[in-house]
Amino acid sequence: MTAGVVPQSLTPRPAEDAHVRAVLGPTNTGKTHLAIERMCGHSSGMMGFPLRLLAREVYDRVRAIKGDKQVALITGEERIEPPDARYFLCTAEAMPRTAGQHAFVALDEAQLGADPERGHIFTDRLMHMRGREETMILGSATLEPMIKALIPKADITSRPRFSTLSHAGVCKLSRLPKRSAVVAFSVEQVYAMAEALRRFRGGAAVVMGALSPETRNKQVAMFQAGEVDYIVATDAIGMGLNLDLDHVAFASLSKYDGRRKRRLTPSEMAQIAGRAGRHQRDGTFGTLSGTGKGDGEPLQFTDEEVYAIEEHKFAPLTHLFWREADPRFDSLGALIADLEARPDNPVLKAAPEAIDMAVLRRLAGDSIAETVRGAGSVRRFWEACTLPDFRNLGVEQHARFVARLWDDLRGGYLGADFVAARIAELDRMQGDIDTLQGRIAAIRSWAYICQRPDWVLARDEMAARARAVEAKLSDALHARLTERFVNRRTTLLMKSLGQDASALPVTLEPDGQLTVEGESIGRLEGFRFHVDPSAGVADRRMLLAAGEKALPALLERRAEWLLSEGIAELEISGGAVKWQGRALAAIAFPGHPGSGNFGTPRLTLTRDVALLPDTAKAKLEAGLAAWLEQQLEPLAPLRKLAEAARDPAAGSQARALVITLIEARGVISREEAGLENLPKEMRPYLRKLGITFGALDIFDAPLLKPAPRRLLHALGLDTRAVQEAMQPVLAEGSWPKGRLPAGYRYAGSQAIRVDLAEKIFRAAFDARGKVVAAHPKERNRPFRLDLALAVSVGLEAENARRLLGSAGFRCDRARALPEGAQGAPAPDRWYWRPRRPEERDARRDARGTAERPRQRKPESDDARPAEGKPRGKPGGKRPQGNRPPLPKPDTGPARAGGAFDKLADLLKG
C-alpha cells in the first residue's frame, strides 16, 4: 500500500453504522454496567477492554448471570473458551477482527484510540467491530467529535456522573483520610509512598502495571476487604479498576510517556481522580505535600485543571492514531510499507512507532530477514514481532528474544519439552519483590506464546502449566508486598523506642490515634487506651507502658475539650452517659423505685476514666451532671408526679395512683389503676397534675411525646420497646411480636397511641350523648358515628370499629343498596353497652394468657353519657329467662373489679 491511498479498512459501512450507539461520559457513570446489561439481553455478544484485569472482572460478572458454559475469556495470556460459548470478554488486542458474527459488540475506553502506543488497536476496533443488532462504544466525552467524524450515523448518548467529584487541596501523607489512593508514576515513588503509609497508617496495598493481574487482584481485594485503608498505585488505577475510594491523592502530576517527562493532561488527571467516589457516594481529589519540585513549591493543581476535573469539561480529541490492521504479507518490504502507510481521513494520524513495529524494522535489517520467505512465513514472523514486551527490556533486548523465538518457530512448532523446561526454570518462589516481578514478566511471555494456536505442541497443557506458575509467583509476590508494606514495623521506630518508654514523644492525633514519631502505638476510644493490635507480643508491653505514661496529661486535655467543644457528642444510652460508644458514667435515681427522685440523678464514673487525675475527674463529673440536668428536661411531667407522690397532703389514695402511674412510666390501663379506692373529689387534683382519666387508660399526655419516651428508654427506666417518633398509628407487623411499644394499645391489626384513642372514644361518647339528651326516655337508642376522625389519624375503618368495640360500642352495619337502587346508602347504627363484671371475668378466664387482653368497662370520666336502653332492637323488650336483671343505670365513674383487689389490700395495709 502506498502513501496517500485510502486503505480498504477505511471503507464506511452505512448499514452497520446505523446500529452504533456511543455512550460517553466521565468515570462512575455506569457505562460498563449498561453495556453488560445490554449484552446479556442479546443472544450473543462480545466486549473489548483495555486491560486483562478488567476483562476478567466482567467475565466473572457475566458468568454469574449466564453460566460457565456460555461465557468465554480471551486475552493474550489466557483463553477460556467453552465449545458452546456465546458471550466473549476480550482485551482489545485479542478481539477477533470479525463483523456481524455476534448480535452485540461493545468497546470500552474507546478514547484510548488517542494513545500513542496502543491507539491504532482501539481505532481499528472502533471503526470495524460491529454487532448484527447493536454496537456500543464506551468512552470519555472527549471522543464525541471523533465519533461524529468516523461514524456519522452513530447515536451519541451522554451520561452524567452519579456522584460529585471535588477538589480537597493539599494534604500531608500522615493526615491522609481513610479509603484513599495515592497515585505515583514511578516504581521508586510507589514504594516510597507505601513505606511511608505503613509507618503512618499501618499499611497500604500496591497496584502497578508491572504486577501480574493476579497480584493486582489480590492487592485490590485486600484493600476492598478493609485489611488496609490505603492503596498506592500508578496511573493503572485509572483504567477500569472499581474501588471503594473516597479520596485520590496525587504524589506527582508528571510522568514519563516513553519519550519525555510531561505534565498530565486534565483528562488524564480526571480519569485517575474519578476513581474517588462510588455510585452515589461523593469523592475528592488533591495532592500530597512534600512532593513538589524540590524548590519549596507545593505540588498542586491549577485553577483551570480543578475546574475541568470537577465540571468534567475537557478539550475534545482532534485525532486518533491509525495503523493498517490488515497489511499485505507478500514480503517484509510490503508489510513495512503497509504498516507505515498514512490514512487519508483528516481525523486519523499514523500511529507512532510501537514496540512491535520497532522490532520488525530492527530484525528486517538483520541477517535473520533472509529466512523469511513467502506470505505464510512473513505473517508468522510478524506475529512473533507482536509478542508484547512484558519484561520492559527495550527494543534491542526484546528484538533478540524475538529472534531466538523465530529460530525455533520457522522450522515448525516449539517442542513441548523445550517449553516445559523454560516454564520450570521460572517455577521458583524465592527472591525479593523485584526478582519475583521479573519472573512473572517472563512467565507472562511464555503464557502468551502458549496461547498462540500454531506455535507450541501440546498447547493446552503448556498453557495450563504457565498459568499455574504465574498464579504461584503472583501469590508469592502478594505475600512479599504485604509483608513489606503492611505487617512489618520499621526498624527506625523500634530503635527509637528502646527500653525507656517514658522518654517517647507520644502525640494524640485528632482521630484518636496515639503516635510516636508518626507511628501508631494505640488508640483512644473515649477515655480507654487500646494498644495497636498489629504490634507483636514482644512490643505490646513497651507500647502499653509508653501510652499509659503519657495518658493522664492527654486524658486531662481530652476531658477539657469534651466539656468545652465536644459536649454535643455525648449521649444517653443503656442508663449511662456515653461518648464515642463507651460509657463514661452510670446514671441512677436514688430513693424509692416507685416515687423516683428524678430531680437529683446520681452519676458514677466508670473505669474508663480511672487514669484521669482527681481534679480533672471531679471537674468532668460536675460537667456531666450539669449536662444531664439539661437532658432531663423532657421528664419534667414525671418529676411533677414524683413530687406529688411525696406530698402527704395529697392523700394516700391519690398518692397510690400517682405511684402506680410513675411505675408504669406515664400510661396505665384503668383495670390496673385501682380507681375503686380513689374518691371522686380527688380527681380534679390529679387532673391538675396532667393526668387524664380515659375510657380505657389513665395517662399523662406530655409523657407520650417522642422526647420523654426516648429518654425513658435510654435511661433504662422503661425497658419496653420504644417508638422513636411516637407515630399516631402503627401498621401491623411494625413492632416485635408480643412487645407493643410503650404508650400504645391494640386496635385490631394496628396499634394506636392511647391519647388519640381517647379522642376517638370521646367523640363516640359525645355522639351518643346528643342522642340520649334528645330522647331521654328511650333506652339504648341507636346513634350515628362518623369514623372520619379515626381514619384521619391512620386507622383502617375495620380496626376503628374493633377499637370502639373494646370500649363497649357495637356497630350494626347498614344493608347495602339493592342492585340498581339509587340514593345514598343507609348509615351504620351504633349502640353502647358497658360490659358487666361477670361477662368480663368469664371472657378473661376463657382467654387465659392471650397476647392481647381486652380491657374492662370503658367509659370516659370526662364525657359520661346517660344510660340508655339495653342491647337489642330500639324500643324492643328484653327477653325474659334465667338471665340476671340489668344493673341500675351507671352515670358515675367507671368501676374497677377484682383485678385490683390485691393492690387495694396492700394500700389498706
C-alpha positions, 0 to 999 in steps of 0.5 A, spaced: 500 500 500 502 506 498 502 513 501 496 517 500 491 511 498 485 510 502 486 503 505 480 498 504 479 498 512 477 505 511 471 503 507 464 506 511 459 501 512 452 505 512 448 499 514 452 497 520 453 504 522 446 505 523 446 500 529 452 504 533 450 507 539 456 511 543 455 512 550 460 517 553 461 520 559 466 521 565 468 515 570 462 512 575 457 513 570 455 506 569 457 505 562 460 498 563 454 496 567 449 498 561 453 495 556 453 488 560 446 489 561 445 490 554 449 484 552 446 479 556 439 481 553 442 479 546 443 472 544 450 473 543 455 478 544 462 480 545 466 486 549 473 489 548 477 492 554 483 495 555 486 491 560 486 483 562 484 485 569 478 488 567 476 483 562 476 478 567 472 482 572 466 482 567 467 475 565 466 473 572 460 478 572 457 475 566 458 468 568 454 469 574 448 471 570 449 466 564 453 460 566 460 457 565 458 454 559 456 460 555 461 465 557 468 465 554 475 469 556 480 471 551 486 475 552 493 474 550 495 470 556 489 466 557 483 463 553 477 460 556 473 458 551 467 453 552 465 449 545 458 452 546 460 459 548 456 465 546 458 471 550 466 473 549 470 478 554 476 480 550 482 485 551 482 489 545 488 486 542 485 479 542 478 481 539 477 477 533 477 482 527 470 479 525 463 483 523 456 481 524 458 474 527 455 476 534 448 480 535 452 485 540 459 488 540 461 493 545 468 497 546 470 500 552 475 506 553 474 507 546 478 514 547 484 510 548 484 510 540 488 517 542 494 513 545 500 513 542 502 506 543 496 502 543 491 507 539 491 504 532 488 497 536 482 501 539 481 505 532 481 499 528 476 496 533 472 502 533 471 503 526 470 495 524 467 491 530 460 491 529 454 487 532 448 484 527 443 488 532 447 493 536 454 496 537 456 500 543 462 504 544 464 506 551 468 512 552 470 519 555 466 525 552 472 527 549 471 522 543 464 525 541 467 529 535 471 523 533 465 519 533 461 524 529 467 524 524 468 516 523 461 514 524 456 519 522 450 515 523 452 513 530 447 515 536 451 519 541 448 518 548 451 522 554 451 520 561 452 524 567 456 522 573 452 519 579 456 522 584 460 529 585 467 529 584 471 535 588 477 538 589 480 537 597 487 541 596 493 539 599 494 534 604 500 531 608 501 523 607 500 522 615 493 526 615 491 522 609 483 520 610 481 513 610 479 509 603 484 513 599 489 512 593 495 515 592 497 515 585 505 515 583 508 514 576 514 511 578 516 504 581 521 508 586 515 513 588 510 507 589 514 504 594 516 510 597 509 512 598 507 505 601 513 505 606 511 511 608 503 509 609 505 503 613 509 507 618 503 512 618 497 508 617 499 501 618 499 499 611 497 500 604 496 495 598 500 496 591 497 496 584 502 497 578 502 495 571 508 491 572 504 486 577 501 480 574 493 481 574 493 476 579 497 480 584 493 486 582 487 482 584 489 480 590 492 487 592 485 490 590 481 485 594 485 486 600 484 493 600 476 492 598 476 487 604 478 493 609 485 489 611 488 496 609 485 503 608 490 505 603 492 503 596 498 506 592 498 505 585 500 508 578 496 511 573 493 503 572 488 505 577 485 509 572 483 504 567 477 500 569 479 498 576 472 499 581 474 501 588 471 503 594 475 510 594 473 516 597 479 520 596 485 520 590 491 523 592 496 525 587 504 524 589 506 527 582 502 530 576 508 528 571 510 522 568 514 519 563 510 517 556 516 513 553 519 519 550 519 525 555 517 527 562 510 531 561 505 534 565 498 530 565 493 532 561 486 534 565 483 528 562 488 524 564 488 527 571 480 526 571 480 519 569 485 517 575 481 522 580 474 519 578 476 513 581 474 517 588 467 516 589 462 510 588 455 510 585 452 515 589 457 516 594 461 523 593 469 523 592 475 528 592 481 529 589 488 533 591 495 532 592 500 530 597 505 535 600 512 534 600 512 532 593 513 538 589 519 540 585 524 540 590 524 548 590 519 549 596 513 549 591 507 545 593 505 540 588 498 542 586 493 543 581 491 549 577 485 553 577 483 551 570 485 543 571 480 543 578 475 546 574 475 541 568 476 535 573 470 537 577 465 540 571 468 534 567 469 539 561 475 537 557 478 539 550 475 534 545 480 529 541 482 532 534 485 525 532 486 518 533 492 514 531 491 509 525 495 503 523 493 498 517 490 492 521 490 488 515 497 489 511 499 485 505 504 479 507 507 478 500 514 480 503 517 484 509 518 490 504 510 490 503 508 489 510 513 495 512 510 499 507 503 497 509 504 498 516 507 505 515 502 507 510 498 514 512 490 514 512 487 519 508 481 521 513 483 528 516 481 525 523 486 519 523 494 520 524 499 514 523 500 511 529 507 512 532 512 507 532 510 501 537 514 496 540 512 491 535 513 495 529 520 497 532 522 490 532 520 488 525 524 494 522 530 492 527 530 484 525 528 486 517 535 489 517 538 483 520 541 477 517 535 473 520 530 477 514 533 472 509 529 466 512 523 469 511 520 467 505 513 467 502 506 470 505 505 464 510 512 465 513 512 473 513 505 473 517 508 468 522 514 472 523 510 478 524 506 475 529 512 473 533 514 481 532 507 482 536 509 478 542 508 484 547 514 486 551 512 484 558 519 484 561 520 492 559 527 490 556 527 495 550 527 494 543 534 491 542 533 486 548 526 484 546 528 484 538 533 478 540 528 474 544 524 475 538 529 472 534 531 466 538 523 465 538 523 465 530 529 460 530 525 455 533 518 457 530 520 457 522 522 450 522 515 448 525 512 448 532 516 449 539 517 442 542 513 441 548 519 439 552 523 445 550 517 449 553 516 445 559 523 446 561 523 454 560 516 454 564 520 450 570 526 454 570 521 460 572 517 455 577 521 458 583 518 462 589 524 465 592 527 472 591 525 479 593 519 483 590 523 485 584 526 478 582 519 475 583 516 481 578 521 479 573 519 472 573 512 473 572 514 478 566 517 472 563 512 467 565 507 472 562 511 471 555 511 464 555 503 464 557 502 468 551 506 464 546 502 458 549 496 461 547 498 462 540 494 456 536 500 454 531 506 455 535 507 450 541 505 442 541 501 440 546 498 447 547 493 446 552 497 443 557 503 448 556 498 453 557 495 450 563 502 449 566 504 457 565 498 459 568 499 455 574 506 458 575 504 465 574 498 464 579 504 461 584 509 467 583 503 472 583 501 469 590 508 469 592 509 476 590 502 478 594 505 475 600 512 479 599 508 486 598 504 485 604 509 483 608 513 489 606 508 494 606 503 492 611 505 487 617 512 489 618 514 495 623 520 499 621 526 498 624 527 506 625 521 506 630 523 500 634 530 503 635 527 509 637 523 506 642 528 502 646 527 500 653 525 507 656 518 508 654 517 514 658 522 518 654 517 517 647 514 523 644 507 520 644 502 525 640 494 524 640 492 525 633 485 528 632 482 521 630 484 518 636 490 515 634 496 515 639 503 516 635 510 516 636 514 519 631 508 518 626 507 511 628 501 508 631 502 505 638 494 505 640 488 508 640 483 512 644 476 510 644 473 515 649 477 515 655 480 507 654 487 506 651 487 500 646 494 498 644 495 497 636 493 490 635 498 489 629 504 490 634 507 483 636 507 480 643 514 482 644 512 490 643 505 490 646 508 491 653 513 497 651 507 500 647 502 499 653 507 502 658 509 508 653 501 510 652 499 509 659 505 514 661 503 519 657 495 518 658 493 522 664 496 529 661 492 527 654 486 524 658 486 531 662 486 535 655 481 530 652 476 531 658 477 539 657 475 539 650 469 534 651 466 539 656 468 545 652 467 543 644 465 536 644 459 536 649 454 535 643 457 528 642 455 525 648 449 521 649 444 517 653 444 510 652 443 503 656 442 508 663 449 511 662 452 517 659 456 515 653 461 518 648 464 515 642 460 508 644 463 507 651 460 509 657 463 514 661 458 514 667 452 510 670 446 514 671 441 512 677 435 515 681 436 514 688 430 513 693 424 509 692 423 505 685 416 507 685 416 515 687 423 516 683 427 522 685 428 524 678 430 531 680 437 529 683 440 523 678 446 520 681 452 519 676 458 514 677 464 514 673 466 508 670 473 505 669 474 508 663 476 514 666 480 511 672 487 514 669 484 521 669 487 525 675 482 527 681 481 534 679 480 533 672 475 527 674 471 531 679 471 537 674 468 532 668 463 529 673 460 536 675 460 537 667 456 531 666 451 532 671 450 539 669 449 536 662 444 531 664 440 536 668 439 539 661 437 532 658 432 531 663 428 536 661 423 532 657 421 528 664 419 534 667 411 531 667 414 525 671 418 529 676 411 533 677 408 526 679 414 524 683 413 530 687 406 529 688 407 522 690 411 525 696 406 530 698 402 527 704 397 532 703 395 529 697 392 523 700 394 516 700 389 514 695 391 519 690 398 518 692 397 510 690 395 512 683 400 517 682 405 511 684 402 506 680 402 511 674 410 513 675 411 505 675 408 504 669 412 510 666 406 515 664 400 510 661 396 505 665 390 501 663 384 503 668 383 495 670 390 496 673 389 503 676 385 501 682 380 507 681 375 503 686 379 506 692 380 513 689 374 518 691 371 522 686 373 529 689 380 527 688 380 527 681 380 534 679 387 534 683 390 529 679 387 532 673 391 538 675 397 534 675 396 532 667 393 526 668 387 524 664 382 519 666 380 515 659 375 510 657 380 505 657 387 508 660 389 513 665 395 517 662 399 523 662 399 526 655 406 530 655 409 523 657 407 520 650 411 525 646 417 522 642 422 526 647 420 523 654 419 516 651 426 516 648 429 518 654 425 513 658 428 508 654 435 510 654 435 511 661 433 504 662 427 506 666 422 503 661 425 497 658 419 496 653 420 497 646 420 504 644 417 508 638 422 513 636 417 518 633 411 516 637 407 515 630 399 516 631 398 509 628 402 503 627 401 498 621 401 491 623 407 487 623 411 494 625 413 492 632 416 485 635 411 480 636 408 480 643 412 487 645 407 493 643 411 499 644 410 503 650 404 508 650 400 504 645 394 499 645 391 494 640 386 496 635 385 490 631 391 489 626 394 496 628 396 499 634 394 506 636 397 511 641 392 511 647 391 519 647 388 519 640 384 513 642 381 517 647 379 522 642 376 517 638 372 514 644 370 521 646 367 523 640 363 516 640 361 518 647 359 525 645 355 522 639 351 518 643 350 523 648 346 528 643 342 522 642 340 520 649 339 528 651 334 528 645 330 522 647 331 521 654 326 516 655 328 511 650 333 506 652 339 504 648 337 508 642 341 507 636 346 513 634 350 515 628 358 515 628 362 518 623 369 514 623 372 520 619 376 522 625 379 515 626 381 514 619 384 521 619 389 519 624 391 512 620 386 507 622 383 502 617 375 503 618 375 495 620 380 496 626 376 503 628 370 499 629 374 493 633 377 499 637 370 502 639 368 495 640 373 494 646 370 500 649 363 497 649 360 500 642 357 495 637 356 497 630 350 494 626 352 495 619 347 498 614 344 493 608 347 495 602 343 498 596 339 493 592 342 492 585 340 498 581 337 502 587 339 509 587 340 514 593 345 514 598 346 508 602 343 507 609 348 509 615 351 504 620 347 504 627 351 504 633 349 502 640 353 502 647 353 497 652 358 497 658 360 490 659 358 487 666 363 484 671 361 477 670 361 477 662 368 480 663 371 475 668 368 469 664 371 472 657 378 473 661 378 466 664 376 463 657 382 467 654 387 465 659 394 468 657 392 471 650 397 476 647 392 481 647 387 482 653 381 486 652 380 491 657 374 492 662 368 497 662 370 503 658 367 509 659 370 516 659 370 520 666 370 526 662 364 525 657 359 520 661 353 519 657 346 517 660 344 510 660 340 508 655 336 502 653 339 495 653 342 491 647 337 489 642 332 492 637 330 500 639 324 500 643 324 492 643 323 488 650 328 484 653 327 477 653 325 474 659 329 467 662 334 465 667 338 471 665 340 476 671 336 483 671 340 489 668 344 493 673 341 500 675 343 505 670 351 507 671 352 515 670 358 515 675 365 513 674 367 507 671 368 501 676 374 497 677 373 489 679 377 484 682 383 485 678 385 490 683 383 487 689 390 485 691 393 492 690 387 495 694 389 490 700 396 492 700 394 500 700 389 498 706 395 495 709 
